[in-house]
Structure formats: structure tokens, C-alpha cells
Amino acid sequence: MRETQKVFAVILGILALLLAIAVLPFIVDSNQFKPLIAEAVREKTGREVEFGGDLQLSVFPSPGLSIEGVRIKNGQAFPETDFLSIERGEARVKLLPLLLQKRVEIDRVGLQGLRLHLIRTEAGLNNWSLEEPKNGANAAVPSPGMAPPAATAPSQKDAGLRLFTIGGASMKDSKIVWDDRQAGRRMEIDGINLDVGAFNWDQFTEVALNFSILEPESGYRNRIALHSRAMLRQNPAAVNLAGAELILTREAKARPGKTLAARLTAPEIIFEKDAQKLQAPKLHVESNGVSVESSLSGANLWSDPDIQAGIEVAEFNPREVLRRFDIAVPKFQDARAFTRLQAGFNLRAAKDTLAIDAFRCRLDDTLLQGEAHLEGWKAPSIRFNLTGDTLDVGRYLPPDAKKNKLVSPSAAIAAALAKLPAERLRKLNAQGELHLQHLKVNDIAADVLHLQLNAREGSVQTRQGIGRFYGGRYSGGVDLDAKGGDTAVALTEKIDQADIEAILKLIGSKIGMSGVLTGSAALQGRGKDLKQIRQGLKGKLAFGLKDGAISDVKFLKIINQGIGLLNQAPLPAGYGGGLKFSEISGSGSLADSILRSDDLLVKAPLFRMTGSGFTNVDTGLADYRFVTHLVKAQATTATEPEKFHSTPIVVNMSGTLEDPRYRLDMKALLTEKNKAKIEKFLDKNTDKIDKLKNKLDKKLGPGVGDLLDRLF
């Protein structure tokens, strides 16, 4: 009987409580709390609050509070707009779990028409910093030597109230404006819609979010949509995302309907707050024909970030991607060039370092592999080691590109470095190597290439080499110093055992010559820019040719003309394809854009030739004089020298090295040929010549005799 009475008493008590709660909204005007709420907000934030609608309290089916037309104003420095406004907001709490289990279960939280304006002025002031509470000065301050009060452990009752669930939350038609007047940038995030399903600790719930970002300066609108299952964990504090999908579309105001889209999916993403860890074992990104697979992990996110990622880019057609982005596709000499691209690498980013390892990139038929490291973001130090297999540069040149003159590697590197501003060179800190198995540029081919770079604080040093270059080898170096006001450049080059005939064809020269070439050069220059450096280049050059032939038809014709005038037998028929020589050598000095040579020498079985002259390296114009003596008798012993005809064949060369012009010096030839006869005639007829000069002076006037003196 007593048990039954207790049950009825409890039921009646609950009914009475529910009845009282039901009657509460009718006897209590909830709007009377507006001033209290406004004062509390003003006390905590220093901002004024206005209510444009009623504050409504409801009980059934669940206790709740709704509010309309709330405006939180900015401070006096920002009078032009509100800081925050809400068209409507509501929250409901489940009643029975609160009464019977002391458990807070929020049935639903909703916001509609939220407007948030964030402003930074030209002076750097912002409108989101909170003012200090008015009574902050009265807060208790521990006296020196006094231990701070021990934190009071929450009672079991309080702990129970903190365990709560949320039946769902939503935000609709909201907007955030970011107005950075200091940086001159404005961004509007509008159309914000958020929908969160029922929330319980350590359980997954559905989350959907979408919004748009408008960039007024560029006219672009970015639309972002996120959908995922999310779980919040209490111990340890962590967030898990499962089946996450993020879609980004970008649309230009000037081209409505023309969008670029990217889609990211992740089966699992784990973020551990206390452990400062982030893990995304598998990420997939697709955008306009490009597919990327990646894995991502992060540690020490707040203290000393360490991010690692593995990235694989599937093969795609770069031409098609550029077209989708409305970027003009360059025209190449090869229509199949720039149609296949694939890449992959491992990335690790820490506080002051960035490392890329296991890098591999294939563009068409070229594979590039290696690694690169960067240390320090403000003054980066770069280290790299790259290796490539085959590169045909000509495929990527424009169809109408003119073939440039052959430039040596050292000269090309020096010119490229000299074009950079001195200030940038002083900041350059890089060290590394580049290896390439085969390089082709139009008709130029080279194998086993390597480049070493060492740059620091305005001092740049390169060492480069070619293992196989038309039967020979090449090595060179560039030393550049940009520490002072002017830039100083020194370059060295050496070529060994190369085929001169192939090289002459490469530079477009019409000089017909074969043989094995060895040469060297050492040049120095200084100036404020490339033009000054080039004009001021000075240095020495030397070369030698072995066991070749001169096959220049024009040159051979000129030599035969000279031989004919000397009443000598013409060149043998076998020399029609080339005038063989055992050695050609020479050296030169460069100054004021003039390369001058005075010791040119050609040794051949049938003749000896010496030469001198100069070439203007700016214009390419050349002016040389070659003196040839025919062999009269070959040496019979090692100690006996060859015998030569006394009358030389003199050939003058003009034009350019690419297209030389030859001219037989008839005056020199005839003078030398008849020199002995003329001298003998003058000796025998001295008296007659003197009488003739006197008669001419008397008849024609003074000076005629002097003219005869110059003739004879």
C-alpha cells in the first residue's frame, strides 16, 4: 500500500512540475530579460545590443528559446555597420533527460540570416577585439608569496550536467564579410548553409556545409561544398572524418557558366588535438582532367610542425588542361610535344625546412628524377641533385623560331647569370648538381652532361662538362662575383678531340674543313649589366687541329690560281676533295670586342701557311691574311728541314667566319715573283733612271721624281 502511494506521489509531483512549466510562458514575459542580456553582452564585449523582435520562451514539446532581429553593434571606431546580426535563432532542450537524468540533451540549435562583418582599418585597428570588462580592475590578485588557489574539482553533479548531446544544428542563409582596408582586400563569404545531424560523443554524425566566396577585386566566385561523417572524441580529444568529400568550383564573373572544378575525397581523416597529430592515409583529388593520389600526416602541429606527404600525379595531357583553364596553348615545332605529363614525389615540411625526395617527373619522352631540399624561409638555402635521361629542346621551340648561333655552355651560363639583378644574386644560396644523359637542341646533340652550381652571398660558381660532344669532350667553368657595385665574370672552357667539320656545320659556316679540334679559352669581364660585361671581355684563346683537310672549294681555287701564276704544277687530282694538313694551330687575344690572332700556322705535305688578322665578335666581320709557301723539296732526314719556294701565295680573307670571301693578292704575288729581276734591272740602270727623273721634274714640275722613287 505504501509503495503504491509513493508511486502516485511521484507521478503527481511530476505532473505538477510539468503543469507549472507549461503555465510559465503565460505568466512570465520573457522580453523582460532583454535588458539583462544586453547589459551582460555590453559588460563582456563593450558592444551595444538591440532586439528587433520578441524573445520567445516555449515549453512543449520541449523547452526552448527563440529570438529575432538581434543586432550587436560595432564600437565607435566602426559606426558604418553592425558587427553581428541574426534574423532568427532558436535552441531547444529535451525536458525529461534534464529532469530525470540530469543530462543536457539539446534537441535542436538553429541560426538563420547571420551576418558577421570583420573589419581592419588602414591603421591596423580591427573590430573583433573585445574591450576589457569594466570591473576587470577589481579582480582578485594573489598577494606575493601566496599560493594560487587550487583548482576545485567539479562535483559529480556538475560533471553530469556537462555530459550532453545535440539532436542537430543548422545555419542557413548566413554571410561573413572580411574587409581588410590595410591590405586593400575584401572578401565576402555568403550563402553559408550548415547542417549537422544528431551529436553524441564518440559517435559519427552527418555534416554538410556549403558556401560561396566572392573576391570583388578579381571577380571570381568560389563555391565550396563539404559532406562527411564526423565524430568528436573526448579522451583523447580528437576529431574523425569518414567518407569526406570536398567540392570546389571557381567561376569568373566575366564568364558566367564557365567553371573550374576540383573534388577531394578522403576515406578517413584523424585529428588528435592533445597529441598534435593529423593523419589522412589516402586522399584523392580530381580537377579538370588531373588526378592526384596522396597520403598526409602531421606531428607537433602547434609546437614544431612536421608535415609529410606522398604525392602521385597520374599521367594527363597538359595541353587539354590549359585549354580547360582558358590558357593559350603555346605552339611547338613538334605537334606531339607537351601532351604527356606524370609526376610523383615525397614531401616533408618542418618549421624551417622543406624536403622533396624520390622526385620523378616524366614530360613526353623525358624523365627527370632526384631530390631537393630548402632550409630557411626568409633567406632560403637550396640543395638539389637531379638526373635526366633524354631532352629534345627543339621540340618545344616555336615553329618559326630562328636557329640561334652556337654558344658555348660557359658563355650561355655567364650571360644568363649576368641578366639577373645583382641584388637577387646576393640573396641566392644554392648548391647542387644536374646530370643529363642526352641533350638535343635543333641539330646540336651532346651526351653525358653535368652541371655543378655553388652560389652564396653574391658569389656564383658553376662547373659544367659534356662527356661526348661530336667525338670529343668539353669542360668549362664560370665564376661570378656580384658582391660589389659591378658584376665580375670569369669563364674558362676547354674542348678536346672534337670533330671540327661537324662543329662548323652546326654554326652554319661555309668553311670546308675536317680534323680533330682541341681548344681552350679564358675570359674575364666586369660591368653593371650584360652589355657592359660583354663589351669589356678580355682574355686569351688557343686552338689546334690535327690530321685533317681543307675542302673549301673557293679556297682551293684561289690556291690553284696562285700556283698557276708561279708556273708550278697544280694541286694533285686527289686533293680535289681536300687539301690535307697535319697540323693547324693558333692563339688569340680578345679586347674591345676584337679577337686578334698573329700566329696562325698550317702544316701540310705540299705547303706551309702562316696567317694573322682579327674578328669583330660583335658583328662577326673578319679580316685575315694568309701567306702560303709551296714545298720545293721534302725533308730527307729528321734533321734536314723542308725546302720551300721563295715566292709566297698570299690570300686575303674577308666577310664572316660563316661566309668567308677569299681574294688572291696579285700585287704581292707579282712583286715577290719579279723582285730579283727588278732589283737587277735597277742596279744596271741607275744613271738612266736618275736622268729620267730630272727631265720629268723640269718638264712636268717638281715631285715627279719622288713618285718614281716610290715606284722603284
C-alpha positions in Angstrom: 0.0 0.0 0.0 2.8 2.4 1.0 4.7 1.5 -2.2 1.6 2.4 -4.3 1.2 5.7 -2.5 4.9 6.6 -3.2 4.5 5.9 -6.9 1.3 8.0 -7.1 3.1 10.8 -5.2 6.0 10.8 -7.6 3.6 10.9 -10.6 1.6 13.7 -9.2 4.8 15.7 -8.4 6.0 15.3 -12.0 2.6 16.3 -13.3 2.5 19.3 -11.1 6.0 20.3 -12.2 5.1 19.9 -15.9 1.9 21.9 -15.3 3.9 24.7 -13.7 6.4 24.8 -16.6 3.6 24.8 -19.1 2.0 27.8 -17.4 5.3 29.6 -17.0 5.3 31.2 -20.5 1.9 32.6 -19.9 2.6 34.3 -16.6 6.2 35.4 -17.3 7.1 37.9 -20.0 10.4 36.7 -21.5 11.0 40.1 -23.1 11.8 41.5 -19.7 15.2 39.6 -19.9 16.3 41.6 -22.9 17.9 44.4 -20.8 19.7 41.9 -18.7 21.0 40.1 -21.8 22.1 43.4 -23.4 23.8 44.5 -20.2 25.7 41.2 -19.9 26.9 41.5 -23.6 27.9 45.1 -23.0 29.8 44.1 -19.9 31.7 41.4 -21.6 32.3 42.9 -25.0 31.7 46.6 -24.7 29.2 46.5 -27.5 25.6 47.6 -27.7 22.8 45.1 -28.4 19.5 45.8 -30.0 16.5 43.4 -30.3 14.2 43.9 -33.3 11.8 41.1 -32.3 10.4 39.2 -29.3 12.3 36.9 -27.1 10.1 33.8 -27.0 10.1 31.1 -24.5 8.4 27.8 -25.2 7.9 24.6 -23.2 6.2 21.9 -25.3 7.1 19.7 -27.0 10.5 20.7 -25.5 11.7 23.8 -23.6 13.3 26.3 -25.9 14.2 29.8 -26.6 13.9 31.8 -29.9 14.9 35.3 -30.8 14.6 37.5 -33.8 16.2 40.6 -35.1 19.3 40.7 -32.9 21.9 43.3 -33.7 25.3 43.6 -32.0 26.9 46.9 -32.9 30.5 47.8 -33.6 32.5 50.2 -31.4 32.6 53.9 -32.1 35.5 53.5 -34.5 33.3 51.5 -36.9 29.9 53.3 -37.0 29.0 52.3 -40.5 27.8 48.8 -40.0 26.8 46.2 -37.3 29.4 43.7 -36.0 26.9 40.9 -35.9 23.2 40.5 -36.7 20.9 37.4 -36.6 17.5 37.3 -38.3 16.3 34.3 -36.2 17.9 31.9 -33.7 16.4 29.2 -31.6 17.5 26.4 -29.2 15.5 23.6 -27.6 16.4 21.2 -24.8 14.8 17.8 -24.1 13.0 18.1 -20.8 12.8 14.5 -19.4 16.6 13.7 -19.7 17.3 17.0 -17.9 14.8 16.3 -15.1 15.3 12.6 -14.6 19.0 12.0 -15.6 20.4 15.5 -15.1 21.6 15.2 -18.6 21.6 18.1 -21.1 20.3 17.0 -24.4 19.8 19.8 -26.9 17.1 18.9 -29.3 18.0 21.5 -32.0 20.0 24.6 -32.5 19.3 26.8 -35.4 20.5 30.1 -36.8 19.2 31.9 -39.9 20.4 35.1 -41.6 23.6 35.5 -39.6 25.7 38.5 -40.7 29.2 39.0 -39.4 31.4 41.9 -40.5 35.1 41.8 -39.8 37.0 45.0 -40.5 40.6 46.1 -40.3 41.3 49.8 -40.8 44.2 51.3 -42.7 45.9 51.9 -39.3 45.6 48.2 -38.4 42.7 48.6 -35.9 40.1 45.8 -36.0 36.6 45.4 -34.8 36.7 41.9 -33.4 39.0 42.7 -30.4 37.0 42.7 -27.2 37.2 45.5 -24.7 38.3 44.8 -21.1 35.4 44.2 -18.7 34.6 47.3 -16.6 35.2 45.5 -13.4 38.3 43.8 -14.6 40.4 46.0 -12.3 38.6 44.7 -9.3 39.6 41.1 -10.0 41.3 39.4 -7.1 45.1 39.3 -7.5 47.1 36.8 -5.4 49.5 38.5 -3.0 53.2 37.8 -3.2 54.1 34.6 -1.6 50.5 33.4 -1.6 50.0 30.1 -3.4 47.3 30.4 -6.1 44.1 28.8 -5.2 43.9 25.2 -6.0 41.5 24.3 -8.8 38.4 22.8 -7.4 37.4 19.5 -8.9 34.0 19.6 -10.3 31.4 17.8 -8.3 29.8 14.7 -9.7 26.6 16.7 -10.2 28.4 19.4 -12.3 30.2 16.7 -14.2 26.9 15.0 -15.0 25.4 18.2 -16.4 28.4 18.6 -18.8 27.7 15.4 -20.5 25.3 16.4 -23.3 24.1 15.5 -26.7 22.8 17.6 -29.5 19.9 16.4 -31.7 21.1 18.6 -34.6 22.2 22.1 -35.6 21.8 24.2 -38.6 22.8 27.6 -40.0 21.0 28.9 -43.1 21.5 31.9 -45.4 24.3 33.4 -43.5 27.1 35.7 -44.6 30.6 36.8 -43.4 32.4 39.9 -44.8 36.1 40.3 -44.4 37.2 43.9 -45.2 40.9 44.4 -44.8 41.4 48.0 -45.7 45.0 47.9 -44.7 45.8 45.3 -47.4 43.2 46.7 -49.8 41.4 43.4 -49.9 37.7 42.5 -49.4 36.2 39.0 -49.4 32.6 38.0 -48.9 31.6 34.6 -47.7 27.9 34.2 -48.4 25.2 31.5 -48.8 26.6 29.7 -45.7 24.4 26.7 -45.0 25.4 24.2 -42.3 23.5 21.1 -41.3 24.8 18.8 -38.5 23.0 15.7 -37.5 22.5 14.3 -34.0 25.6 14.6 -32.0 26.9 12.2 -29.3 30.4 11.9 -28.1 32.4 9.1 -29.8 29.7 8.6 -32.4 29.6 9.6 -36.1 27.2 12.2 -37.3 26.4 13.6 -40.7 27.8 17.1 -41.5 27.0 19.1 -44.6 28.4 22.6 -45.3 28.3 24.8 -48.4 29.1 28.4 -49.0 30.5 30.8 -51.7 33.5 33.1 -51.5 33.3 36.3 -53.7 36.5 38.2 -54.5 35.4 41.6 -55.7 38.8 42.6 -56.9 39.2 39.6 -59.2 35.6 39.0 -59.9 35.9 35.3 -59.1 33.3 33.4 -57.1 34.4 30.1 -55.4 31.7 27.7 -54.3 32.6 25.1 -51.7 30.6 22.1 -50.6 31.7 19.7 -47.9 30.0 16.5 -46.8 31.3 14.0 -44.3 30.6 11.8 -41.3 32.3 13.4 -38.3 33.0 12.1 -34.8 34.2 14.0 -31.7 36.1 12.0 -29.1 36.6 13.2 -25.5 39.5 11.1 -24.4 41.8 11.8 -26.0 40.4 14.9 -27.7 40.2 14.1 -31.4 38.1 14.6 -34.5 37.5 11.8 -37.0 36.1 12.3 -40.5 34.9 9.4 -42.6 33.9 9.5 -46.2 34.8 13.1 -46.6 34.1 14.9 -49.9 35.0 18.4 -50.7 33.9 20.0 -54.0 35.3 23.4 -55.1 34.1 25.2 -58.2 35.5 28.5 -59.4 33.6 30.8 -61.7 34.7 34.1 -63.3 32.2 37.0 -63.3 33.1 37.9 -66.8 32.4 34.3 -68.0 29.2 33.0 -66.3 28.7 29.3 -66.7 32.3 28.6 -67.3 33.6 26.9 -64.2 36.6 25.0 -63.0 36.0 22.2 -60.6 38.1 20.2 -58.1 36.9 17.3 -56.0 38.7 15.9 -52.9 37.7 12.6 -51.3 39.2 11.0 -48.2 38.0 7.7 -46.6 39.5 8.7 -43.3 41.0 11.8 -41.6 42.0 11.8 -38.0 43.0 14.9 -36.0 44.2 14.4 -32.4 44.3 17.7 -30.6 46.4 16.9 -27.5 48.8 14.7 -29.4 49.0 17.4 -32.1 48.7 14.9 -34.9 46.9 14.8 -38.2 46.6 11.7 -40.4 45.0 11.2 -43.8 46.2 7.9 -45.1 44.5 8.3 -48.5 43.5 11.4 -50.3 42.2 11.7 -53.9 41.9 14.9 -55.9 40.4 15.3 -59.3 40.4 18.6 -61.2 39.9 19.2 -64.9 41.5 16.0 -66.1 44.2 15.9 -63.4 44.1 13.0 -60.9 46.2 13.1 -57.7 46.7 10.4 -55.1 48.2 11.5 -51.8 48.8 10.5 -48.2 49.2 13.1 -45.5 50.4 13.1 -41.9 51.4 15.8 -39.4 53.0 15.9 -36.0 53.7 18.6 -33.4 51.3 20.8 -35.2 51.3 23.7 -32.6 54.9 23.5 -31.3 57.2 22.3 -34.1 55.2 21.3 -37.2 56.3 18.3 -39.1 54.2 17.6 -42.2 54.8 14.6 -44.5 53.1 13.7 -47.7 53.4 11.3 -50.6 52.0 12.6 -53.9 51.3 10.8 -57.2 50.0 12.7 -60.2 48.6 10.3 -62.8 49.5 10.9 -66.5 47.5 13.6 -68.1 47.6 15.9 -71.2 48.8 19.4 -70.2 47.5 20.9 -73.4 44.0 19.8 -72.6 44.3 21.1 -69.0 45.5 24.5 -70.2 42.5 24.7 -72.6 40.1 24.0 -69.7 41.7 26.8 -67.7 41.4 29.2 -70.8 45.1 29.4 -71.0 46.5 29.7 -74.5 48.4 26.6 -75.5 51.9 27.5 -76.9 52.7 26.3 -80.4 55.7 24.0 -80.7 57.8 22.6 -83.5 56.5 19.1 -82.6 52.7 18.8 -82.6 53.1 15.9 -80.2 55.1 17.8 -77.6 53.6 18.7 -74.3 50.9 16.0 -74.4 52.0 13.7 -71.6 52.9 14.6 -68.0 53.2 12.5 -64.9 54.9 13.1 -61.6 55.4 11.8 -58.1 57.4 12.8 -55.0 57.6 12.6 -51.2 57.4 15.9 -49.4 58.3 16.8 -45.8 57.8 20.3 -44.4 59.0 21.4 -41.0 59.3 24.7 -39.3 62.2 26.0 -41.4 62.8 23.2 -43.9 61.2 21.7 -47.0 62.4 18.5 -48.5 61.3 16.8 -51.7 62.6 13.3 -52.1 62.1 10.4 -54.6 61.1 13.1 -57.2 60.3 11.8 -60.7 58.6 13.7 -63.5 58.1 12.5 -67.0 57.2 15.0 -69.7 56.6 13.3 -73.0 59.8 11.3 -73.5 61.9 13.0 -70.8 62.3 11.6 -67.3 63.7 13.8 -64.6 64.5 12.3 -61.1 66.2 13.5 -58.0 65.7 15.4 -54.8 65.7 19.0 -53.5 65.9 20.5 -50.0 65.2 24.0 -48.8 66.3 25.4 -45.4 65.0 28.7 -44.1 62.0 30.6 -45.5 63.2 34.2 -45.2 66.7 33.5 -46.7 66.3 30.1 -48.3 69.2 27.8 -48.8 68.6 25.3 -51.7 70.2 22.0 -52.2 69.4 19.7 -55.2 70.5 16.7 -57.1 68.7 16.0 -60.4 69.2 13.4 -63.2 67.5 13.3 -66.6 67.7 10.9 -69.4 66.8 12.5 -72.8 65.7 16.0 -73.6 65.0 17.4 -77.0 64.7 21.1 -76.5 63.9 21.7 -80.2 60.5 20.0 -79.8 59.3 22.8 -77.5 60.6 25.8 -79.5 58.1 27.8 -81.6 57.6 26.7 -85.2 59.0 29.9 -86.6 61.9 30.1 -84.1 65.2 31.1 -85.7 68.2 28.9 -85.1 70.4 30.8 -82.7 74.2 30.9 -83.2 76.0 28.1 -81.4 77.0 29.5 -78.0 79.4 27.6 -75.6 77.9 26.4 -72.3 80.1 28.7 -70.2 79.1 31.7 -72.3 75.4 30.8 -72.1 75.5 30.4 -68.3 77.5 33.6 -67.8 75.0 35.5 -69.9 72.0 34.1 -68.1 73.5 34.9 -64.7 74.6 38.4 -65.8 71.0 39.2 -66.7 69.8 38.7 -63.1 69.8 41.7 -60.8 72.8 41.9 -58.6 70.6 42.1 -55.5 69.0 38.8 -56.4 72.4 37.2 -57.0 73.4 38.3 -53.5 70.4 36.6 -52.0 70.9 33.4 -54.0 72.1 30.5 -51.8 72.1 27.3 -53.8 74.2 24.2 -54.2 73.6 21.2 -56.3 74.2 19.1 -59.4 72.3 18.3 -62.6 73.1 15.3 -64.8 71.6 14.7 -68.3 72.3 11.7 -70.4 71.4 13.2 -73.8 70.6 16.7 -74.9 69.4 17.8 -78.3 68.8 21.4 -79.4 67.8 21.5 -83.1 70.8 20.0 -84.8 73.1 20.1 -81.8 73.5 16.9 -79.8 75.5 16.1 -76.7 75.8 13.2 -74.3 76.7 12.7 -70.6 76.2 16.3 -69.5 76.7 17.6 -66.0 76.4 20.9 -64.2 77.5 21.8 -60.7 76.3 25.0 -59.0 77.5 26.7 -55.9 76.1 30.1 -55.1 76.2 32.1 -51.9 76.1 35.8 -50.9 76.7 37.1 -54.4 79.4 34.6 -55.4 78.3 32.1 -58.0 80.4 29.3 -59.3 79.5 26.7 -62.0 81.4 23.7 -63.4 80.0 22.0 -66.4 81.1 19.3 -68.8 80.0 17.2 -71.7 81.3 13.6 -71.8 80.6 13.1 -75.5 80.4 16.0 -77.9 81.0 15.1 -81.6 83.7 12.7 -80.9 85.3 14.8 -78.2 84.8 16.2 -74.7 84.0 19.6 -73.2 84.7 21.1 -69.8 84.1 24.7 -68.6 83.5 26.9 -65.6 82.0 30.2 -64.7 82.9 32.4 -61.7 80.7 35.4 -61.0 81.2 37.9 -58.2 78.3 40.3 -57.6 79.3 41.4 -54.0 80.5 44.8 -55.1 79.0 47.6 -57.3 79.9 45.9 -60.6 79.5 42.3 -61.5 82.7 40.5 -62.4 82.6 37.4 -64.6 85.4 34.9 -65.4 84.8 31.9 -67.6 87.0 29.1 -68.8 86.4 26.5 -71.5 88.2 23.5 -73.0 87.3 21.3 -75.9 89.3 18.1 -76.6 89.3 15.7 -79.6 86.2 17.1 -81.3 85.2 16.9 -84.9 85.7 20.4 -86.4 83.8 19.6 -89.5 80.6 18.8 -87.5 81.0 21.9 -85.4 81.4 24.2 -88.5 78.2 22.8 -89.9 76.5 23.5 -86.6 77.3 27.1 -86.7 76.4 27.4 -90.3 79.9 28.1 -91.5 80.7 27.6 -95.2 84.3 26.9 -94.4 85.1 23.4 -95.5 87.5 21.8 -93.1 87.9 18.5 -91.3 90.1 17.4 -88.4 90.4 16.8 -84.7 90.0 20.0 -82.7 91.5 20.9 -79.3 91.0 24.4 -77.9 90.8 26.5 -74.7 89.7 29.9 -73.6 89.9 32.1 -70.5 88.0 35.3 -70.5 87.2 38.0 -67.9 84.7 40.9 -67.8 83.2 43.4 -65.5 80.2 45.7 -65.7 76.8 46.8 -64.4 74.9 44.7 -66.9 75.3 42.1 -69.6 76.1 44.7 -72.3 78.9 46.3 -70.3 80.3 42.9 -69.4 80.3 41.7 -72.9 81.9 44.8 -74.3 84.6 44.7 -71.7 85.6 41.0 -72.1 89.3 40.3 -72.3 91.3 37.1 -72.4 93.2 34.5 -74.3 92.2 31.7 -76.7 94.2 28.9 -78.3 93.3 26.0 -80.6 94.9 23.2 -82.5 93.8 20.9 -85.3 95.3 17.5 -86.2 95.2 15.3 -89.3 92.5 17.0 -91.4 91.8 18.5 -94.7 90.8 21.9 -96.1 87.9 21.1 -98.5 86.7 24.7 -99.1 86.2 24.8 -102.9 86.8 28.6 -103.0 90.0 28.4 -101.1 91.4 25.6 -103.2 90.6 27.5 -106.3 92.4 30.5 -105.1 95.5 28.4 -104.2 95.5 26.8 -107.7 95.4 30.3 -109.2 98.4 31.3 -107.3 100.3 28.1 -108.2 99.5 28.7 -111.9 100.9 32.2 -111.7 104.1 30.7 -110.3 104.3 28.3 -113.2 104.1 25.4 -110.8 102.1 22.2 -111.2 98.6 22.5 -109.9 97.4 20.5 -106.9 97.2 16.8 -107.4 93.8 15.4 -108.5 93.5 13.6 -105.2 93.3 17.0 -103.4 90.1 18.0 -105.2 88.2 16.7 -102.1 90.5 18.4 -99.7 93.9 19.8 -99.1 95.3 17.6 -96.4 97.2 19.0 -93.4 99.0 17.5 -90.5 98.5 20.5 -88.1 96.7 23.8 -87.7 97.4 25.9 -84.6 96.9 29.4 -83.4 96.1 31.6 -80.5 94.3 34.9 -80.0 93.7 37.7 -77.6 90.3 39.4 -77.0 89.9 43.0 -76.2 87.4 45.7 -77.1 85.3 43.1 -78.9 88.2 42.3 -81.3 89.7 38.9 -81.4 93.2 39.2 -82.8 95.5 36.4 -83.9 99.0 36.7 -85.1 100.4 33.2 -85.1 98.1 31.1 -87.3 100.0 28.1 -88.7 99.1 25.4 -91.2 101.5 22.5 -91.8 100.7 20.3 -94.9 102.8 18.0 -97.1 102.6 20.4 -100.0 102.8 23.8 -98.3 103.3 25.8 -95.1 100.9 28.6 -94.3 101.0 31.4 -91.8 98.3 33.9 -91.0 97.2 36.8 -89.0 94.2 39.0 -88.6 91.1 39.7 -86.5 87.4 39.1 -86.0 84.9 41.5 -84.6 82.9 39.3 -82.2 80.0 41.8 -82.2 79.5 42.0 -85.9 81.2 38.7 -87.0 83.2 40.5 -89.6 86.7 39.1 -90.2 89.9 40.3 -91.9 92.8 37.8 -92.2 95.9 37.5 -94.4 97.3 34.0 -95.2 100.8 33.6 -96.6 101.5 30.2 -98.3 104.9 28.8 -99.3 104.9 25.7 -101.5 107.2 22.9 -100.6 110.1 22.7 -103.1 111.6 19.6 -101.6 110.5 17.3 -98.8 112.9 16.7 -95.9 115.0 13.7 -96.5 116.1 13.2 -92.8 114.7 14.2 -89.4 117.3 16.9 -89.1 117.1 18.3 -92.6 114.3 20.9 -92.9 112.0 21.1 -95.9 112.8 23.5 -98.7 110.2 26.0 -99.9 109.7 28.2 -103.0 110.8 31.7 -102.2 107.7 33.3 -103.8 104.6 33.0 -101.5 100.9 32.8 -102.4 99.1 35.5 -100.4 95.4 35.1 -99.8 93.2 37.7 -98.1 90.0 36.6 -96.3 87.1 39.0 -95.5 83.4 38.6 -94.9 82.4 36.5 -91.9 83.5 33.1 -90.5 80.2 31.7 -91.5 80.5 33.0 -95.1 84.1 33.9 -95.9 85.3 35.6 -99.1 88.8 34.9 -100.5 91.0 37.1 -102.7 94.4 36.3 -104.2 96.8 39.2 -103.5 98.2 39.6 -107.1 100.3 42.6 -106.2 102.2 40.7 -103.5 102.5 37.6 -105.8 103.9 39.6 -108.7 106.1 41.7 -106.6 107.7 38.7 -104.9 107.9 36.8 -108.2 109.8 39.5 -110.0 111.6 41.1 -107.1 115.0 39.7 -108.1 114.6 40.8 -111.7 113.5 44.3 -110.8 116.4 44.8 -108.4 118.9 43.6 -111.0 117.4 46.0 -113.6 117.5 48.9 -111.2 121.2 48.3 -110.3 122.2 48.3 -114.0 120.1 51.4 -115.0 120.6 53.7 -112.1 122.1 56.5 -114.1 119.4 56.3 -116.8 116.6 56.4 -114.2 118.2 59.5 -112.4 118.4 61.4 -115.8 114.8 60.4 -116.5 113.6 61.8 -113.1 115.4 65.1 -113.7 113.8 65.5 -117.2 110.4 64.8 -115.8 110.9 67.3 -113.0 111.8 70.0 -115.4 109.1 69.3 -117.9 106.2 68.3 -115.6 107.2 70.0 -112.4 108.8 69.0 -109.0 107.6 65.8 -107.4 107.5 63.5 -110.4 110.9 62.2 -109.4 109.7 61.4 -105.9 106.9 59.4 -107.4 109.3 57.3 -109.4 111.3 56.7 -106.3 108.3 55.3 -104.6 107.6 53.1 -107.7 111.1 51.8 -107.9 
